[in-house]
Amino acid sequence: MDVQGNTEGAVVRKTLIVLLLVGLALLLVPLSGTLLLIFSAILIAVLIRSAAAPFRMLGIPETPAVLLGVLAIFAILYLVGWLFGAQLGQEFSNVAAQLPSAIDSARDWLRQQPWGQSLSLASLDLQSYFGRAVSFAFGAVGAITNLVLVVIGAIYFALQPGLYVRGAERLFPKEQGPRVVDALNASGVALQKYLLGQLFTMTVVGSLVAIGLTFVGLPSAGALGVIVGVANFIPLVGPVIGAIPGILLAFAQGPDALIAASLVYLVAQQAEGNVLTPLVQRWAVSIPPALLLFALGALGSLFGILGILLAAPLAVVLYTLVTMLWSRNALGYDVRVPGRRRSRGDDGG
């Protein structure tokens, strides 16, 4: 009788667990926007922890070091704005003013080509696309409120990361707790290295493009460099998207400017793909390109622009968790953990 009771109890527990998982899966859809905001806060918290690292190395206690890291980030942003804000603001205004006519020029040229009529009709309306992007980022849809929530949440995450890691640990069986904590810590390290590597790559590529376009004589070179640098945060497709405004403006100025600007973008992206990215991946995180591509497609179709922006860092976290909890712990494969140095016994899989 006791055996039958234990069996029935086990069945009930497993049934409840399945129902709980199904309920959580159903909640993911209506809560997806909130979950993306939480992940955005985690990204900023990782950057805050990185900025606080030098202060911790000086022996400053954890909480003051994190607060000093927050102040350091705001100080850097203020300094950059003070040094370049007025000039870049004017250049961005010039780009916004010139871009519509450049798009019209490119569309008119496309329509004049024998093969361009059908392509022009099938192509996206770039002006409306950029308009939707701006509306998403700056429209009256609670963006400012969300930004404030993300920043405040990031500060809380950065101040007490262990509190939230322990909370996640308690969602799993006690005997699996240490492995879960190890996997979460590994994903945090991988995410930190990925973000720092991306910031380095974005800065170098943006600077190369701005300097190159200045020598070419294209106006608003600084703003175009910022655009392509920021766009490089999105892997694979970001460099192409970031180059579009500069190519269109160069096209409006004539063939010589178009060829010169195209060479600048090509050289910068070749330097990024063949020099910077391999160098950064050797130190930080290497994710299979196909995985990043499908992550961009999936999250972009589900969540739009915000999904595209967060696809790569989210893929880094999920890839690390799957590597730690499934490939290594569950299946027993000796595969490399993203963000960790390769050991002698590592097969590099």
C-alpha positions in Angstrom: 0.0 0.0 0.0 2.8 2.3 0.8 4.5 1.5 -2.5 1.3 2.3 -4.3 1.0 5.6 -2.4 4.5 6.6 -3.2 4.0 5.7 -6.9 0.8 7.8 -7.0 2.6 10.7 -5.2 5.4 10.6 -7.7 2.9 10.7 -10.6 1.1 13.6 -9.1 4.4 15.5 -8.6 5.5 14.9 -12.1 2.1 15.9 -13.5 2.3 19.2 -11.5 5.8 19.8 -12.8 4.6 19.3 -16.4 1.7 21.6 -15.8 4.0 24.2 -14.3 6.3 24.1 -17.2 3.4 24.4 -19.7 2.1 27.3 -17.7 5.5 29.0 -17.8 5.7 28.4 -21.5 2.3 30.0 -22.1 3.3 33.0 -20.0 6.4 33.6 -22.1 4.4 35.1 -24.9 2.5 37.8 -23.0 5.6 38.5 -20.8 8.1 38.5 -23.6 8.4 42.3 -23.7 9.1 42.3 -19.9 11.6 39.5 -20.2 13.5 41.4 -22.9 13.6 44.5 -20.6 14.9 42.4 -17.8 17.6 41.0 -20.1 18.5 44.6 -21.2 18.9 45.5 -17.5 21.2 42.5 -17.1 23.4 43.7 -20.1 23.8 47.1 -18.5 24.5 45.5 -15.1 27.3 43.5 -16.7 28.8 46.8 -18.1 28.4 48.4 -14.7 30.3 45.5 -13.0 33.0 45.8 -15.6 33.4 49.5 -14.9 33.5 48.7 -11.2 36.3 46.1 -11.6 39.2 48.7 -11.4 37.8 50.1 -8.2 37.5 46.7 -6.6 41.1 46.0 -7.6 42.0 49.1 -5.5 40.5 47.4 -2.5 37.3 49.5 -2.4 34.3 47.5 -1.0 31.7 46.0 -3.3 28.9 48.5 -3.0 31.0 51.7 -3.2 32.9 50.2 -6.2 29.7 49.5 -8.1 28.4 53.0 -7.4 31.7 54.4 -8.5 31.4 52.3 -11.7 28.0 53.8 -12.3 29.4 57.3 -11.9 32.3 56.5 -14.1 30.0 55.4 -16.9 27.9 58.6 -16.6 31.1 60.7 -16.5 32.4 59.1 -19.7 29.1 59.7 -21.5 29.0 63.3 -20.3 32.6 63.8 -21.4 32.0 62.4 -24.8 28.8 64.5 -25.1 30.7 67.6 -24.0 33.6 67.1 -26.5 31.7 65.9 -29.5 28.0 66.4 -28.8 27.5 69.7 -30.6 29.4 68.6 -33.7 27.8 65.2 -33.9 24.4 66.6 -33.3 24.8 69.0 -36.3 26.2 66.1 -38.4 23.3 63.9 -37.6 20.9 66.7 -38.5 22.7 67.0 -41.9 22.4 63.2 -42.5 18.7 63.3 -41.6 18.2 66.2 -44.0 20.2 64.8 -46.9 19.1 61.1 -46.6 15.6 61.4 -48.1 16.9 63.1 -51.3 19.7 60.5 -51.5 17.1 57.7 -51.2 15.1 59.3 -54.0 18.2 59.6 -56.2 19.0 55.9 -55.7 15.4 54.9 -56.3 15.3 56.9 -59.5 18.5 55.4 -60.8 17.3 52.0 -59.9 14.1 52.5 -61.9 16.1 53.5 -65.0 17.9 50.2 -65.1 16.4 47.3 -67.2 16.5 45.0 -64.2 15.7 47.6 -61.6 12.0 48.2 -62.1 10.8 45.0 -60.5 13.5 45.2 -57.8 12.4 48.7 -57.0 8.7 47.7 -56.7 9.6 44.7 -54.5 12.1 46.6 -52.3 11.3 48.0 -48.9 10.4 51.7 -48.5 13.5 52.7 -46.6 12.1 56.0 -45.5 9.1 54.3 -43.8 11.3 51.6 -42.4 13.6 54.2 -40.7 10.5 56.1 -39.6 9.2 53.0 -37.9 12.6 52.5 -36.2 12.6 56.0 -34.9 9.1 55.7 -33.7 9.9 52.5 -31.9 12.9 54.1 -30.2 11.6 57.6 -29.4 7.8 57.4 -29.8 5.4 58.0 -27.0 5.0 54.3 -26.1 6.6 54.3 -22.8 10.2 54.2 -24.1 11.5 56.7 -21.5 9.7 54.9 -18.7 11.2 51.6 -19.9 14.6 53.1 -20.1 14.4 54.4 -16.5 13.2 50.9 -15.3 16.0 49.2 -17.2 18.7 51.5 -15.7 17.4 51.2 -12.2 17.0 47.5 -12.5 20.6 47.2 -13.9 21.9 49.1 -10.8 20.1 46.7 -8.5 21.4 43.7 -10.4 25.0 45.1 -10.3 24.8 45.8 -6.6 23.7 42.3 -5.6 24.2 39.8 -8.4 24.6 36.9 -5.9 21.1 37.5 -4.5 19.5 36.8 -7.9 21.9 33.9 -8.7 20.9 32.2 -5.4 17.2 32.8 -6.3 17.7 31.1 -9.6 19.5 28.3 -7.9 16.5 27.6 -5.7 14.4 26.9 -8.7 16.2 23.6 -9.3 16.8 20.5 -7.1 19.2 21.0 -4.3 21.8 18.6 -5.6 21.9 20.5 -8.9 22.3 23.8 -7.3 26.2 24.1 -7.6 26.1 23.2 -11.2 23.4 25.8 -11.9 25.4 28.5 -10.1 28.5 27.5 -12.0 26.7 27.7 -15.3 25.1 31.1 -14.4 28.5 32.5 -13.4 30.1 31.1 -16.6 27.3 32.8 -18.7 27.9 36.1 -16.9 31.6 35.9 -17.7 30.9 35.0 -21.3 28.5 37.9 -21.6 30.9 40.3 -20.1 33.7 39.4 -22.4 31.3 39.4 -25.4 30.1 42.9 -24.6 33.6 44.3 -24.0 34.8 42.7 -27.2 31.9 44.2 -29.1 32.5 47.7 -27.7 36.1 47.4 -28.7 35.2 46.3 -32.3 32.5 49.0 -32.6 34.9 51.7 -31.5 37.6 50.7 -33.9 35.3 50.2 -36.9 33.5 53.4 -36.3 36.7 55.3 -36.0 38.2 53.8 -39.2 35.0 54.7 -41.2 34.9 58.2 -39.8 38.6 58.8 -40.6 38.3 57.3 -44.0 35.2 59.2 -45.0 36.8 62.4 -43.8 39.7 61.8 -46.2 37.2 61.0 -49.0 35.5 64.3 -48.4 32.1 62.9 -47.5 30.2 65.3 -45.2 29.1 64.3 -41.8 31.8 61.6 -41.6 31.7 61.6 -37.8 28.0 60.8 -37.6 28.4 58.1 -40.3 31.2 56.6 -38.3 29.0 56.5 -35.2 26.2 54.9 -37.2 28.3 52.1 -38.6 30.0 51.6 -35.2 26.7 51.2 -33.4 25.3 49.0 -36.1 28.3 46.6 -35.6 26.7 45.6 -32.3 24.4 43.5 -34.5 26.6 40.7 -35.9 26.6 39.6 -39.5 23.9 42.0 -40.8 24.8 45.1 -38.7 27.8 46.2 -40.8 25.7 46.2 -44.0 22.9 48.1 -42.3 25.3 50.7 -40.9 26.9 51.3 -44.3 23.6 52.1 -46.1 23.3 55.8 -45.1 26.9 56.5 -46.1 26.6 54.7 -49.4 23.4 56.5 -50.2 24.9 59.9 -49.5 28.0 59.1 -51.5 25.8 57.9 -54.4 24.1 61.3 -54.5 27.5 63.0 -54.8 28.6 61.0 -57.9 30.5 57.9 -59.0 33.8 59.0 -57.6 32.5 59.6 -54.1 30.5 56.3 -54.3 33.6 54.2 -55.2 35.7 55.9 -52.5 33.1 55.5 -49.8 32.5 51.9 -50.7 36.2 51.2 -50.5 36.3 52.8 -47.0 33.5 50.6 -45.8 35.0 47.6 -47.4 38.4 48.1 -45.8 36.9 48.7 -42.4 34.7 45.6 -42.6 37.6 43.5 -43.9 39.7 44.7 -41.0 36.9 43.9 -38.6 36.2 40.4 -40.1 39.8 39.3 -40.6 41.7 41.0 -37.8 39.5 42.4 -35.0 36.9 39.6 -34.7 39.4 36.7 -34.6 41.5 38.7 -32.1 38.5 39.4 -29.9 37.1 35.9 -30.2 40.4 34.4 -29.1 40.0 36.4 -25.8 36.2 36.5 -25.5 33.5 34.4 -27.0 33.2 32.5 -30.3 29.6 31.6 -31.3 28.9 29.7 -34.5 27.8 32.2 -37.2 24.8 30.0 -38.2 23.5 30.1 -34.6 23.8 33.9 -34.5 22.1 34.2 -37.9 19.1 32.1 -36.8 18.9 33.9 -33.5 18.7 37.2 -35.3 16.0 35.8 -37.6 13.9 34.2 -34.8 14.1 37.1 -32.3 13.7 39.7 -35.0 10.5 38.1 -36.3 9.1 37.7 -32.8 10.1 41.0 -31.2 11.1 43.4 -33.9 14.0 45.8 -33.5 14.5 45.1 -29.8 14.8 41.4 -30.5 17.4 42.0 -33.2 19.5 44.2 -30.8 19.4 41.6 -28.0 19.7 38.4 -30.2 23.5 38.1 -30.1 24.0 38.6 -26.4 21.0 36.4 -25.6 22.5 33.7 -27.9 25.8 34.0 -26.0 24.0 33.3 -22.6 21.9 30.5 -23.9 24.8 28.9 -25.7 26.9 29.0 -22.5 24.1 27.6 -20.4 23.4 24.7 -22.9 27.1 24.0 -23.1 27.5 23.8 -19.3 24.2 22.2 -18.2 23.5 19.9 -21.1 26.7 19.1 -23.2 29.1 18.9 -20.2 27.0 18.0 -17.2 24.2 15.9 -18.7 25.9 14.3 -21.7 29.5 14.3 -20.3 31.2 15.8 -23.3 34.4 17.7 -22.7 33.5 20.8 -24.7 34.9 24.3 -24.3 32.8 26.7 -22.3 32.4 30.1 -24.0 34.5 32.8 -22.3 36.8 30.4 -20.5 40.3 29.6 -21.5 40.9 26.4 -23.3 42.3 23.7 -21.1 44.7 20.9 -22.1 42.0 18.3 -21.9 39.6 20.4 -23.9 38.8 18.9 -27.3 37.7 22.3 -28.7 34.3 21.1 -29.6 
